Amino acid sequence: MGSPRRYTPVLLLFIALLSLPALLPGKVSADTDYEVLENLLRSGNYAQLEARLAPLIERTPEDAGLLFLQGQMLAGKGDERAAMTVFTRLSKQFPDAPEPLNNLAALYARTGDYTRAEQTLKAALKTHPGYAAAHDNLETLYMIKAARLYREALEPEQRKKEQQDLPSLTMVDSEQLMRASEEPGREAEAVSASSNDDLVGTVRAWAKAWSSKNIKAYLSYYAQGFRPSQGMSHREWAAVRRDRLKRPRFIRVKTRRFRVRMLGAEYASVIFLQSYESDRFADTIRKHLMFVREAGEWKILHEDIIR
């Protein structure tokens, strides 16, 4: 007998209002027993939960906690479209809150609409830039994009053999709520870097070549089939990078908080925090690099900034 399916339901707004009142200041009925409703949700007793929710929502249609529970229930039942309607309504009702947008993005991703999922997560981060749940989901989304690029690179017969379970975006539940507003990277250091020393070491060596302004060494970390962004050819991109490495008097690049995902034996995806400093500019961003193994060495095939 297999293990029961585990759902990661949306955060319970009632608890959100008690714990993080600045995030989602909605109306919640004081006489509603949310614990009973949440227990029905967690046990998967959707029929009984729906029977209890319907009259409550009819009586207090602006009760944000009830609407969140309704969205959780619909998502748990697999009715993504109806759940999207609920969370879209909540996102309009509470335009400054990241929670409805975070969970709406998770539903978009579940239905394969990764473009809208990315746009919605970025909208969530505009409301609350430090919202870790949305940061984590955005990182996961880039992992999914890398996995899809990997599959596109395979021959049709190989694709059949390389059936991959893509990671999924999560909805924040009440147990995660107290951590939901922290900065991302809480668990990033826990990624098993020991099993991915080559990849982490390659990223650090790449950053060292960049910091030393060693253009030849820096460019050597990119694959022959590297895909530049913004529609540039490899030659155009290399010329731009040479110019940008030459101009500053000094460059310092530091990398940390690695998150590694292997994509078969020859491809890998790495997300990390990158701090850049020069006499002209300084910033800290999250960077995504997709690697391919060439002649036994890891080379960068694709590069993204996670904004």
N, C-alpha and C positions, 0 to 999 in steps of 0.2 A: 504493500500500500504506500503510495507516494505521500509526501508531506503536503499539508493543506496549502492552498494558494494564499500567499501573504499579500495583503494590500497595504499601501502606505497612504492612508487617507489624508485629506486636507486638514490643516490645523483647525481646531475647534475655536471659533471666534470668541466664544464666551471666555475661554481661558486667555485668549489673546488680549482681550480687553482688561483682564485682571493683571496680566503680566507685562504687556507692552502697550499701554493705552495710547501712546503717541502714534502707533502704527495704524490702528484701525478703529477709530472712535465711532463705532456704530451703535445702533439701538439694540439692546438685548433685554428680553423680558425677564424680570426678576423671579417670576413664579414658575418658570419652566425648569423641569428637572433634566438638565442637559446630561448629567451623568448616566441616567437611564437610557436616554437616546443614544449617547455615544457607545454604551455597552451593546445595544442592539446593532449598531453599525459594525463594531469590531467583531461581533459574533456572526456577522453576515446574515442577520435576520432582517432582510430588506423589506419583506412583505409587512411585518409588524411595524417596522420603523416608518414605512411609507404611510401606513394607516394612522399612525400617531402624528406624523408631521403635517399631513394634509389639513386637518382642522386648525392646527396651531398656526400654520402659515396663512390660512384664510383669515384668522382672527387678528394676527399681527404680521401683515405682509412686509413690514419694514424691519423685522427682526433679523439682523445680520447673522446671528448665530444659527438660527433655523435654516436660513438660506445656505450657509456653509455646509451644514449637515445634509441638506438636500443634494448639494453638489457632490459631496462625498459619497452619498448613497448611489447616485446615478453613475458616478465613475466606477464604483465597486461592482455595479450590475453590468458594466460594460456598455452603458448608453452614453458614449462620449459626447455625442452631439447635444443631447439634452443637458449634460453637465456643463458643456461649453456655454450654453445659453445662460445658465445660472451664474457662472463665474464672470461672464461678460457683463451681466447686469450688475454684479457686485463691483466690478472694476469701474463701472460708470458711477455707481452710487458712492464709492470711496476712491476717487481718482488719485489720492495721495498715498494709497496703501499698496505695498508690493505683493501681499499674499494672494489676492485674487488673480493678479497677472501671472505670478509664479505658477499657480496651479492650472491656469488656462494654458500656459505654455507647455506644461507637462502633457496636457490632453492633446494639444496640437501635435506634439512629437509622437504620442501614442498612435495617432492616425496617419503618421508619415509626413505631416506638413512641417518639415524642419525649418523652412524659411520663416514661416509665421511664428514658430516656436522661438527662434532666435530674436526676431523683432520684439516679441512680447516680453522675453526675459530682459532685453535691453531697456524696454519701457519700465519694467519693474525696478530696475536699478536706477533709473532716473528719479523715481520717487524716493528711493532709500539706497544711496550708493554703497552702503556697507552691508546690505542684506545678503548674508552668506548663503542662504538656500538658493537664491537666484544665481549667485556666483558659481556655486557648485553645479547647478543644472546647466549653466552656460558652458562650463568646462566639459561636462558630460556630452553636451551637444557637439562640441568640437571633436571629441573622441568618436562620436557617431559619424561625423563627416569624414574623418580619417579612415574609418572602417569602410565606408562606402567608396572612397577613392581607391582603397586597397582592392576591393572586389571588382571595381571597374578595370583595374590593371590586369586582372586574371583572364585567362582564356576561358571560354564557356564551359569546357569540361572541368577545369579546375574550380570554377565557381560552384559546381554541383558538389564537389568534394569538400570545399571550404565553407560549409554552412556555419555561419557565425551568429551567435545570439548577441544582438546589439544591446549595449547598456540602455537603460531607460531613465527618463527624468523622473524625479520624485516630487510628491506633494508633501508639504510639511504637516506632520501630525502634532498632537498636543505634547507628546513627549519630547519632540525636537524643538518645541517652541522657544524654550528658554535660551537655546543656542542660536535661534534663527536670525538675530540681528547682529551677531558677531562678525568680524571680518573673516573672509574665506581663508582656507589654508589650515584650519584647525587640525584636520587629520592628514594633511598632505604629507607631512614628514613621516607618517606611519607607513607610507607606501614602501613596499619591500625593495629599497634601492639596492640591497645586497645581491638580489637576483637579476638586477639590471645595471650592474656596475659599468658595463661597456657603454650603454646609452647615456647614463648620467655623466660618465667620464668624458664622452664625446661632446656633450653639451658644454661642460666646463672648459674643455680644451678649445672649443669654438669661441667661447666667451673670452678666453685668454688671448687667442690670436687677434680678436677684435680689439681688446684692450691695448695690446701692444702695437696696434696699427700695422700688423703684418698682413698686408693685402693678399699676398700669394697664399699664405697659410689659411687665412680666413676663407677665401673663395674655394679652397680645396675641400672644405667640409660640405660643399653642395654637390648633389648628384648631377650627372650629365643631363638627366631628364628633369632637372629642377623646374618647377612651374611658378614663375614670378606672378605676383598679383598685378592688378591694374592693366592687364593686357600687354605688358612689356615682353619683348623677346628676352632670351637668356643673355644675349650680348648687351642689349640696352640696360638690363638690370645690373649686370656686372660693372658697366661704366658708371652708373649712378652710385653703386656701392664703393667703387674706388674713390670717387670724388668725395663721398661723405666720410670716408676713413682718413683721407688726406687733410681735410680742412681743419679740424680741431687741433689745438696744441696738445691736448691729452684726452684720453678716453678711458673710463673705468666701467666695466660691465661685471655685475655680480649676479649669480643665479642661485635659487634656492626653492624649496617646497616643490619637489618633483612629484609628478603623477604620471606613471608609465603604464601603457597598455600595449601588449604584444598583439600584432595582427598577422598571424601565421608565423613562419620562421624567418621571413625575409623583410617584413615591414614592422614598424612600431610607431606609436604615437606618444609624444612626451609633452606635458603641460607643466609650466613652471613659472615662478615669479622672477622677473628680470628687472634689475635696477641699473639704469644707465646714467652716467655723469660725464660731462665734458666741460670745457671752458665756455661752451656756447649754449648748452641745454642739459636738463636733467629730468628724468621721470622714472616711475616704477610702473610696470605693466605686467600682465599675464601674457605669456607667449606660448604658442602651440607650434611644435615642429613635428612633421611626419618624416620618418626615416625609412630608407631602403638600404639593404645590404648590397654593397658593390665590392667585389673582389675581397670579401671577408671583412670589410669595414663599413661602419654605419655612415651614410651620407644623407643630407637633408634633401627631401623631395618636395616638400611643401612647407610654407611658413605663414602663420597667421598671428595677428594681434587680437587677443580676446578683449573686446571693449565692453 
